[in-house]
Amino acid sequence: MTTTDPLPGRHLPAGTAADGPYTVHIDPARAGWGYSSLRILDLPPGGSHSLATGDSEWIVLPLSGGCTVIAEGETFELHGRESVFSGVSDFCYLPRDSHARIAGGAGGRFALTGARCERRLPARYGPASAVPVELRGSGACSRQVNNFAAAAPAGGGTSTGGFVCDKLIAVEVLTPGGNWSSYPPHKHDQCRPGEESELEEIYYFEIAAAHGTEGLGYQRVSPSGHGSGTDVLAEVRSGDTVLIPDGWHGPSIAAPGHDMYYLNVMAGPGEERAWLIRDHPDHAWIRATWPDQPVDPRLPRYQAPAGDQR
């Protein structure tokens, strides 16, 4: 049985956002905003799940394991991956006002990233080989971004990898242990045409264990003077989420020895699907130092597979 109870805060430790079959269930009603959603679904071997997409578009993204998705009269075989630290995954897109069935086969964990939208686009498959893998920053600010459903830079309306959504923006970030990512702190809580997008954002974390010890990291969000004054300083562990309706967000800090993964889900009211950010004026200078430093040699952790076999 599912509920519609509001979520208890902005930092949601693992288990506190669970609802029904989902270990994480965040939608606009529970988050108190207008667009962004995230569900994390664990399926046992042979398990299956039915999904009504409602007024939102969705991407089914394997975090571990693979699955079969049946929707719109089509069957999508998602090969998936062993874990978020082992490789890029394929995925599939589901339109609003549709129904889908997700069958887990050998079992696995799956992210359903969603956004309320107007256009009804076709269901389709996203191969892992087409996911752009980007390295951002340098030195201790180095991180890897898997742009599987990224938005275009200023002036564009489709993703950098050519995968089109109506409102949904979603990427994966891998940060080696000891590094800072989501840095310099930045925001996207105002509509400033050509300069800044208004986007709600969800961070979902998985932290690599090491030497038999559970991983951890830290996430900071500070008030920007706009919106609700979001203010978070949280120790984050695997399964945690952080909701960011507004505010300067960053850094996301990976503890030494523990690689950090986070899935970003964004959407907002703008007519253009674009990710335009404003850096915090006290910390924006750090970008100018990056060309003088090498990228962390531990990156990339992996590349997208060659060819179209996935």
N, C-alpha and C positions, 0 to 999 in steps of 0.2 A: 504494500500500500504506500503510495507517495503522499507527500504533504506539500503545502505551499508556504510553510513558515518562513519568515525572513531569516536571513543568515545572521549570525551573532556578531560579526565584526568585519574588518578588512583583512586581517590575517586569520586564515582558517586552517588550523592544524589538521593533519590527516584524520579523517573520520568525522569531523565536525560539519562537513558539508555533504555528508552521505544522505541518500534518499532513495528508498525502494531498491532497485537493482544497481544503482550507481554508487560508487565509492566517493565520487564528487558529482554534485548536481547544482550547477549555478545557472540560473536563467534570469531574465530581466526583472521578473516579479520578486524573486528572492534577493537579488542584488540591489534592488531599488534604483534601477536605471532603465535605459530604453532599448538596448540592442544586443549586447554580447552574451553568449552562452558557452558553457563547457560542461560536458558530462564525461566521466571516466567509467568505463564498463569493463568489469572482469568477467570473463566467460570460462567455465570449466570445460574440460574435454567433452566434446559432443554437445555443448550448450548452445543456445540460440536466444536471440532477443528481437522483439518487434519494435519498430520506431515509427511514430507518426511525426512528420517534420513540422506540421502546423504552419505558422507564419514565418518560419525561419529556413534559411539555407544551411546545410551541414556538410562538413567533411569528416569522413571516417578515416582515422589515422591509426594504424597499429603502433603501439608502443613496445609490445613484446608479443611474439607469435603472429599468426596470420589468420585470415578469415575469409568467408564468402559473403558478399552483400548482394541481395536480390532486390531490385527496385526498378520501377518503370518498365517492366518486361525484360530487363537485362540482368545478367549475372556478372558480377565483378569479382575476380579471384585476386585477393590481396595477399601477396607473398609475405609481407611484413618483415620482421627482423628478430634477432634474439633479444636485443634490448636497445634502448635509446643511445647507448654508448657504443654499439657495435656497427651501426650503419644507417644509411638513409632508407626510408620506407616508401613504398608506393602507397596510394590512398585513393579514395573515390569521393565524388561530389554528389550530394543529394539535393534536389530542388525543394522549395517550399510546397506545401499542399500535396504531399506525397506520403507513401508508406514504404518502409524497407524492412527486410529481415536480415539480421546479421548472425551468421553461424560460425562458431569458433573453431570447428575442426579439432585440433589438438589442444585448444584452449589458448588464452592470451588476455592481454590488457589492451584496451582500445580507447582512444580519445575521440570524442565527438565534439568538434568545434563548430559553433553555430552563431548566426547573426540574423536578427529580424531584417526582412528585406521586402522589396516590392516586385522586382522582376523574377519570373520563373524561368530559370536557365535549365538546359538539359542535364540529366544525370550523365556522368562520364568518369573515366578512369584517369588517374594521374600516375604515370610510371616513375619509379625512383630515378631512372636514368635522366629524366628531364628536370630534376630538382637542382636549382643553382646552389652550390655550396660556396659561401662567401667567408673570407677572413676579415674581421674588423679589428681596428686598433693595432697596437704593437706593444712590445715589452710586457709589463704586468697587466696591461689592459687588453691583451689579445684574447679573442674569442672567435668561435666558428658559428655561422648562421646558416641554417638550412632553410632556404626561402621557398618552401613548397607552395605557399599561397600568399606570398608577399604582394604588397601594393606597389604600383609604379611610383617612381620619383615624381617631383613636381611636373605638371603638364601632361601626365599620362593617366589612363584610366584602367589599365590592365596590369597584371602582376609582372614582376621582372622576369619570371620564367614563362610568361605567356598563359598562365592559368587564370581564367576569368571567373570572378565572383561578382555578385551585386554589391554587397556591403562587407562581407567577411574578409579579414586580413589575419593570417596566422603564419608564424614562423617558429622554428626551434633554435635554441641557442645552447651551445656547449662551451663551458668555461673550465679550463684546466685548474686543478687544485692550486690555491694560492693567488689566483688572478681575480681582478675586478672586472665585471662586465656591466652592461647597462650604465656605462660611464663615458663621458660626464653625465651627471643627472640631467634629465630632459623632461619636457612635458608636451602634452597635446590635449589641452583642455579648453581651448578657445578656437573659434573659427576665425582665422586671419588669412584671407585668400592669398595663396601663393607663399605663405610663410608658416602656417600652423594649422593642423587639422584638429577637429574635435572628435576624440576617440576614447571610448571606455576600453579598459584593458584588464585581462586576467593573466596572471602568472601561475603556472602549475609546475611544481618542482619535483625532480628526482635527483638524489644525491648518491654518488657511488660510495659504497662501503670500501674499507681498506683495512687489511690486517685484522679482520674479524670485528671491526668497529663500524657502527652506523655512521653515515656521513651527515654533515651539517653545513649550513651556510648562513648568510645574513642578507636581509633585504631592507632597504631604506626607501621610504616615501615621505617627502616633506611638503608642507602646504605651499601653494603657489600664489595664494591670494585670490584664487578663483574657485568656484564650486563649493564643496563641502568642507574644505580644509583638511583633507586626508593627511594623517600623520602616523607613520608606521616605522618602527624599528624592531624587526622580528628575526628570531633564530628560526630558520626554515629547514625542514627535513623532508624526506621522500613522502609524497602524497599531500604535502601542504599546498595551499593556494593563497594568493594575495590579490585582492580586488583593488583596482586603481581607477576610480571615477574621475579623478583630478589629481593635480600635484606633480611636483618634481620627483621622478622615480629613478633610483639608482643611488649608490651602486648595488649590484648583486654580487656578493663576495663569496667565493668558494674557499672553504677552509683548506689549508695545505694538506695534500695527500688525498683529497676527496674532490673528484671532478663533479661539477654542477651541470645539470640539464634543466632548462625551463622551456615550457611551451607558452608562447604568447598568443592570445586571442584578442582581437580588436575589432570594433565596429563603432559607427557613429552616424550622425544625421546628415553629414555632408553629401551633396549630390555627386561629388567626385570621390571615387575610392582611391585615396592617396594617404601616404604616411608622411606627414610634414611635422617636424619637431622643432622645438626651441630649446637650445642648451641653457642650462643654468648660467647666468652671467658670471658668477664667481668661479666657475670651474671649466668654462668653455676653452680656456687657453690650453688645456691638456692636449687637444687635438693637434695643435701646432708642433708638439714634440714627437708625434708618432713617426714622421718620416725619418727622424734621426735614430730610431731604434729598430732592431730586427723584430719580426713577428716571433712569438714564442715558438721554438722548434718542435714543441709537442703537437702543434697544429699543422695541417688539419688532422683531426682524429681519424677521419675517413673521407672518401670522396663518393659521389654518386656513382653507381655501377655504370659501366659502358654499355652502349647498345640499348635495344628496346625490349630485352627479354623479360623486363619487369615493368 
